[in-house]
Amino acid sequence: MKHFLFTLAIVLQILFAAAQNKKPVIYYPQPGNWEHRSAPSVGFDSVQLQEAVTYAKEHESKEPRDLKKAHYQSAFGREPFGYPAGPLKDRGPATGLIIKNGYIIAEWGEPARVDQTFSVAKSFLSSVAGLAYDAGMISNVDDKVHPYMAPIIPYEPGRLASNKADALEQKDVIELFDTEHNRTISWDHLLRQTSDWEGTLWGKPDWADRPGQNPQEWMTRKRNAPGSVYKYNDTRVNVLALALLNIWRQPLPVVLKEKIMDPIGASRTWRWTGYENSWVVMDGQLVQSVSGGSHWGGGLFINAYDQARFGYLTLRNGKWKDKQLISEAWLKMARTPTPVQPTYGFMNFFMNTDKKLYASAPASAFAHIGAGSNIVYVDIDNDLIIVARWIEGNAMNGLIEKVLKAGISK
């Protein structure tokens, strides 16, 4: 009997140790099916969670749901050359999802509705850059971009019918980095919005986006050394999109679909567009260069579930089930604060450095943010995703606070 009890004790110790070392199974939603769980089943208080949802709905953006009217009533519509160059569509109501441990525990509005996501598209764009890095197309983010570029042939059918003599002084190709300043720009500078790239792309001069207070300096100011000054600028974002198109040599939406969206089980309803004039000739084919946001229309049209899948991919450090879709090395760089703007990583990874972005959230949290506001909040510490669409931007911290307060256990 003593021998039996001794053996049993050893077996139980082994089983206990094995149970302790066993990694928890991580849930990943199947295509077209995202499992819902009750709030208490994942340690959340149902009443307090509903209070958070009510708060989000009560803080819907005050901007018109007609996004064309919203554009022209905003500062963007009053900028020089501020007219939309891509499509805009009416938006839906305040919408969102709360996802704990991979399971949906709350939703509101119309999460299946496809709407523009504005600058959240930048996070998808920088991830396409990450795919190029992982594939060896970009050797080092500190490399200058200029040596990677071939001449880009714009598609301008109207110009073909014009008087050739009138176009004598016009370039037949797009040289994105052919000035002394632009030759010093690296991939890292573009990704962090610190390049101060100079020029005009798709009819939008760099100086016309969020111009300074003194119009006399718009076209004559001294350029800042790349990396020294941060400025959020969509012309330069579109430069990155065109540069990536030039090295991928295929439409970026095709790359995104094949490498990320299909593997994470995204729907077939998302679309990524450019402008009416952002067409180039690539290997004998007409290809549209996409917009990195919807500042001038276009950009990424997507539903909240697909936004959440992308956010969940970044929460899981680029891994989906047993496949590493984006390298951990890339996401580590993407989440590294920019020295001259510590709350910004690679576009559009907004960091909570020193808890300056969201005081209620852990400092390790980050978010993919676009106008609207469109926000995908990613909280690795609490295994939490919050998608909030068409919420007042200054209300997001309050929503996070209420959601975290609803958590009975972490």
N, C-alpha and C positions, 0 to 999 in steps of 0.2 A: 504493500500500500504506500509506504514512504517513497519507494522508487517511482510508483505511478504518479503520486502528487508532485514529486520533483520534476518529472518529465512534463507533466501538464503545465506546471509553472513556467518552464522554459518555453514551451509551445505558445503559451499565452503572451509571454514577453515578446517573442518573435512576431506574433500577430499584431500586438499593440504597436511595436516599432514600425512594422510595415504599414500599418494604418496611419501612423504619424508622418511617415515619409511619402505617402501616396499623394501625388499632386491632385488638387481638385479639378474636376472636369469643367472646362470652360464652355459655356453655351455660345453657339453661333447660329443666328437665324437662317433658316432655309430660304431660297428664293420664293417670294410671294407669300411667305408665312413667317410672321414674327410672333413668337409666343408671348402671351400676356400672363402676368402673375398678379395676384392680389398684393396690396401694399403690405399687410402683416406678414405674408409669407417670406418677404425679404427684409423684414425688420423695420417697416415704416408704419407710421400712424395714418390711418385712412383719412381721418377728419382733417388733420393738419396738412396732409398732401392735397386734399381737395381745396383747402384754403389757398395753397400755392397756385393751383390751377386757376381759381377764381381771380386771384391777384393778376396773373398773366393776362387773362381775358379783359380785365378792367383797365389794363395799361396798354391797350392796343394803340398803335401809332395813330397820331392825329392827321397824318398826311392823307390826301385823297387816295381812294383805292384805284382810281384811274391814274396809272403811272405816267401817262403823257402829261396830264395836268400837274401832277406832283413834280415832274421834272421842270417844267417851265415856271412853276411857282417857287422852286428852290434856287439856291445860289448857283448851282450847276447850270441851270437853264439861262442864267444871266451872264455867264462867263463869255469871254471872246470865243467865237466858234463853238458855242455851247449847245448847238442844235443836236438832236439825236441822229446818229448815223446807222443805228441798228434797231431792230424791232423792240417795242415795249408792249406789255399786255396788262390788263387789269389784274390786280392782286386779289387774294382771298382775305378772309377774316384772320384775326389773331389765331395762331395755330401753334401746336407744340407737342412734344413727346418728352417723357421722363423715363429713362432706362436705367435700371439698377441690376447689377450682376448679369447684364446682357438681356434682361427681360423688360418688356414694356409694362410699367406699373401705372401710367397715367397718360392720357392724350386728350387734346382738345382741338376745336376748330375743324379744319379739313386737311389732315396730314397727307392724304393721297392726291391733293390738288397740286398740279405742276405750276409753279410760279418762278419768277426770276429770283435768284439768290444774291444778286449784286456781288460784292467783293468776296463773299465766301468762295467764289470761283477762283480767286487767287490761290487758295490753298490747294485746289485741284491742279492749277497750273504749276505751282512749285513742286507738286508731287510728280508731275510729268517730267520736270527737270530731274527729280530724284531718280526716276526710272532710267533716264539717260545716263545719269551718274553711275547707277548700279550696273548698267550694261556696258560701261566703259566708253560711251560716246563723249562724256565729259570726264577728263582725267582727274581734274582737281578744281574745286570751286574757286580757288584763287587764281586760276588761269585767266589770262586776258581773253575776252570773247572774240576779238577781232580775228585772230588766226583761225578760228573755227568756221568763219563765215565765207560762203561763196556769194557771188552776185545774185541778187534776188530780182526776178523779172516780174514787174507788176502787170496785171491785166487791166488795160485801159482802153476799152473798145471805142470810146468817144474820141480819144486822142488819135486813133488810127485814121479817123475821117477828117482830122483837122489839117490845116496847111502845114506841111513839113517844115517850111521855113520859120514858122512861128515857134516851132519846138526845137530850133537849132541849139538853144542854150540849156534846154532841159535834159536831164539825165535819163537814159533809157533803162537804167537798173536802179535798184535800191541798195545803197551801201550804208548799212546801219552804223558802222563804226569807222568812218573814213575821215574824221576830224582828229586833230592832235589830242583834244580832250577825250573824245570817245574811244580812242585807241588804248587809253589807260584803264578802261572799265573792265572789271572781272565779273564772272558769274555771281560771285558772292555779293558784289555791289548791286547787281540787278535784283537778286533775290531779297536783299534787305532794304531796297528802296533808298540806297545811299549813293547811286551812281551819278546823279546830276547830269544824265545824258542830255545832249543838246541836239535839237532837230525837230522835224515835223514828220508825223506818220499818220496816214489815213486822214489827212486834212486837219489834224489836231496838233498845233505847235506845243512843244513841251511847256513853254511859259504860259500858255492859255489855260492850263489846268490848275485851279486854285492859285491864281496869280497873286503877286504881292500887292501891297498897298500903294506903291508908286508906279503908275503906268509908264513913266519915263524910263524905268529900269527894266521893264519886262524883256526887252530884246537886246539890252546892252550890258547887263550886269556881268560881273566877273564870275566865272565858273568856280564852284567849289571842288576841291580835290576829291575824287571818288573815295567813299568811306568816311568822309569827315562830317557830312551833314545828311540827316534823314529828311526826306520829303515824300509824302504819299502822293503819287502822281501816276495817273492811269495811262498817259501816253507812254511812259517808260515801262509800265507793265505790258503794254501791247508790243513794245520792242522785244521784251523777253519772249512773248508768245511767238513772234515772227522768227526770232533767233532759234527757238526750239523747233519750230516747223522746219527751218532750214537744215538742222542736223538730223531730225527724224526722217525727213523726206516723205512724210505721209501726214494726213490730217491729224491734229492732236486729239479730236474727239474719238477717232478710230483707235489711237494708242490708249487713251483712257478707258475706252470700252473693253478692249482686249485684255489689258494688263491689270485693271483695277475693278471697274464697275461690274463686269460679268463675274469675275471670281468672288466678289462679295455679295452676289445675288441681287444686285440692283435691278429695278424695273426696266422696262424697255421704253419708258415715257420721257426720260431726261433727254435734253438736247443742249448742245453747246454751239453757239453761233458767233459770228463776227459782225462786220459792218457791210453795208451795201457796196462799199468800195475797197474792202480789204481782201481782194482776190489776187493771187499770184499764179504764175505758170511754173509748175513743179514737175520736172521730168515728163513734160508733154501733157500734163493734166492740169485742169483748173482746180485750185485748192483755195478755200477760204481760210485766212488766218483769223483765229478766234480772238475774242475780247477777253481780257482778264477780269472783267467786271461789267456792270451795266451802267456805268457813269454816262455813256452816250448811247445807251440801248444795247441790245444783244446780250451776250454773256451766257451764263448757265441757267437753263430752265430745268427745274428739278422739284421733286416732292420731298416732304419732310422725312419720310421713311428712308429715302435714298441718302439724304443729308446725314441722317442718323447712322446709316451703315458706314459711310465714310468716316464720321466721327468715331465710331466704334473701332474701325480699323486703326485709327491713330491712337486710340486708347490702348489697343492691344499691341502697340509698338510695331505696326506694319504687318502683323501676322494675322492670317485668316485660316482658321482650322489648322491644318498641318503645313501650310504654305506661307513663306515669307514673301509678301507682295512688294513691299517697300523695305529696304534694308534698315536695320536698327541704327546703323551708322548715319544714314541720311536723316532719320528722324531726330537723332541726337543733335545734329547740326541745326535742323529746322527749329528745334526748341531751345537753341542757345541764344540768349539775349544779344541784341545788337548793341555794341558799345555806346553809340551815340543815341540810341533809343532802346533802353533796357526792357521795355514792355513789348518789344517786337522781335520776332525771330525771322525765319524765312517767311515770305508772304504766303498766306495771311494767318500765321501762327502768332496770335497775340498772347504774350506771356503775363503771368500774374506776379512778376518780379517785385519783391518787397510788398506784395499784396496791394499794389497800386491800381491794378485793373479792377479787381473785385475784392473788396475788403473782407467779405464774408466767406471767401473761398480759401482753400489751402494755397500756399505760395507756389506749389507745384502744378496747379491747374493751368490750363490754357484754353483758348477759344479760337474758333474760326468765325470771323465777324464780317458782316457786310451791311450796307445801308438798308434801312427798312423799319426797324432793325431786323436782320437775319443773323442769328447767333447759334453756333453749335458749341456748347460748353462741354469740355472734356476734363473729367476729374478722376485721375488714376488712383489717388489715395482712397477715394470712396467708391471706386468702380461704378462711376455714374456718368451718364450722358444726359444733357438737357438740350433739346432743340426748341428754340423760341423764334417764331417768325412773326413779323409785323408787331413787335413789341417796342415800346419807347426805350431807347438805349439806356437812359438813366434808371430804368426800372429793373434791369437785369440783375443787379446786385441784390435787390430785394427779393427777387424770385429765387435766386440761389440760396439766400439766407433762409427762406421759408422751406425750401425743399430739404436742405440739410437739417433744419430743426425737426422736420417730420421723421427723420431717421432715428428710430429707437436704438438701433445698434449699428455699428460701422463695420 
